[in-house]
Amino acid sequence: MAHYELMYILKPDLGEEQTQADIDHFNELLAQEHAAVTKVDKWGRRKLAYEITRLTEGFYVVVDFDYEGPNDITNEITRVLKIHEDVVRSIVVRIDD
């Protein structure tokens, strides 16, 4: 079983309800791809290292999940995060034991 870490930054001007809805949406997407979410860590609003599309802050979320399957889950997750309008940046990293 492979262990992954997903980090994404949401726009800072989203309301609390919309932020939680986005987090739930991405967790459901992982579940649909047969991944088991082990931990969701909301870092909250933080200053970005550099300006991205005129934004200087973002809401950071880190998700740890396990996946065992025939397909590469990172391609689908990355594709969905890139087209979602509330996501500023994202990265998926495989954690080796």
Secondary structure, DSSP 8 states (H G I E B T S, - for coil): -EEEEEEEEE-TTS-HHHHHHHHHHHHHHHHHTTEEEEEEEEEEEEEEEEEETTEEEEEEEEEEEEE-SSS-HHHHHHHHHHH-TTEEEEEEEEE--
